[in-house]
Amino acid sequence: MTVTRTFSIIKPDATRRNLTGAIVKMFEDNGLRVVASKRIHMTRAQAEGFYGVHKDRPFFGELVEFMISEPVVVQVLEGEDAMNRNREIMGATNPADAAEGTIRKAHALSIGENTVHGSDSDENAAIEIDFFFNKDEIVG
C-alpha cells in the first residue's frame, strides 16, 4: 500500500457537541494522521462552491444552510490508502446503516447531521484539499 492523503470535514453537528477530539482520536486510532487542520466558520460562498456539484439537487439549500450554521474543522488526513481508510472509519452516510465502531454509528444524529464528510475519490480529495488549504499549511 501507498501512503496517500485525503480530505475530511468535521461538520457543524459534531463541533456543536464538542466532538472534535473524539473524532480525531478515531482517525488516529485507525491509522490516519492529521497533517493539516483548521477550525473555520464556512461562508455561504465557500459552502456553495464546495458543494456546487449538488447545486441542482433538492437538498442543496438545506446542505448549505447546515454547513454555515456552526464552525467546522477541515482536515487533511494521511495514511495508507487514506481515502478508502477514511471512508471505512466514517461509516455509512446513514448512521442507522453504519457499522459498529465507525464515527457515524458512534456520533451521527441523522442522515443529514452525519458528523463528517470525506472525499469519495483520490481525485476529489486533491480538489477538496486545494479548496481549503495552501501547500504550506500541510505539514506531514
Solvent accessible surface area in square Angstrom, and as a share of the most:
residue,aa,sasa,rsa
1,M,178,0.80
2,T,97,0.56
3,V,92,0.53
4,T,44,0.26
5,R,95,0.35
6,T,0,0.00
7,F,0,0.00
8,S,0,0.00
9,I,0,0.00
10,I,0,0.00
11,K,15,0.07
12,P,0,0.00
13,D,0,0.00
14,A,0,0.00
15,T,9,0.05
16,R,112,0.41
17,R,81,0.29
18,N,135,0.69
19,L,30,0.15
20,T,33,0.19
21,G,54,0.52
22,A,44,0.34
23,I,0,0.00
24,V,32,0.18
25,K,118,0.50
26,M,36,0.16
27,F,0,0.00
28,E,92,0.41
29,D,95,0.49
30,N,53,0.27
31,G,56,0.53
32,L,5,0.03
33,R,124,0.45
34,V,39,0.22
35,V,8,0.05
36,A,7,0.06
37,S,63,0.41
38,K,62,0.26
39,R,138,0.50
40,I,37,0.19
41,H,106,0.47
42,M,3,0.01
43,T,73,0.43
44,R,111,0.40
45,A,79,0.61
46,Q,59,0.26
47,A,0,0.00
48,E,71,0.32
49,G,45,0.43
50,F,24,0.10
51,Y,14,0.05
52,G,21,0.21
53,V,131,0.75
54,H,49,0.22
55,K,134,0.57
56,D,133,0.69
57,R,128,0.47
58,P,137,0.86
59,F,79,0.33
60,F,33,0.14
61,G,43,0.41
62,E,135,0.61
63,L,30,0.15
64,V,3,0.01
65,E,86,0.39
66,F,31,0.13
67,M,0,0.00
68,I,33,0.17
69,S,59,0.38
70,E,51,0.23
71,P,36,0.23
72,V,0,0.00
73,V,7,0.04
74,V,0,0.00
75,Q,1,0.00
76,V,0,0.00
77,L,0,0.00
78,E,23,0.10
79,G,9,0.09
80,E,102,0.46
81,D,44,0.23
82,A,0,0.00
83,M,21,0.09
84,N,68,0.35
85,R,76,0.28
86,N,0,0.00
87,R,92,0.33
88,E,103,0.46
89,I,8,0.04
90,M,1,0.01
91,G,13,0.13
92,A,42,0.33
93,T,68,0.39
94,N,49,0.25
95,P,17,0.11
96,A,81,0.63
97,D,105,0.54
98,A,6,0.05
99,A,65,0.50
100,E,142,0.64
101,G,61,0.59
102,T,12,0.07
103,I,0,0.00
104,R,13,0.05
105,K,76,0.32
106,A,62,0.48
107,H,35,0.15
108,A,18,0.14
109,L,90,0.45
110,S,47,0.31
111,I,106,0.54
112,G,48,0.46
113,E,52,0.23
114,N,9,0.04
115,T,0,0.00
116,V,0,0.00
117,H,31,0.14
118,G,5,0.05
119,S,0,0.00
120,D,88,0.45
121,S,29,0.19
122,D,72,0.37
123,E,123,0.55
124,N,55,0.28
125,A,2,0.01
126,A,56,0.43
127,I,114,0.58
128,E,25,0.11
129,I,13,0.07
130,D,83,0.43
131,F,86,0.36
132,F,15,0.06
133,F,12,0.05
134,N,99,0.51
135,K,153,0.65
136,D,120,0.62
137,E,65,0.29
138,I,25,0.13
139,V,113,0.65
140,G,61,0.59
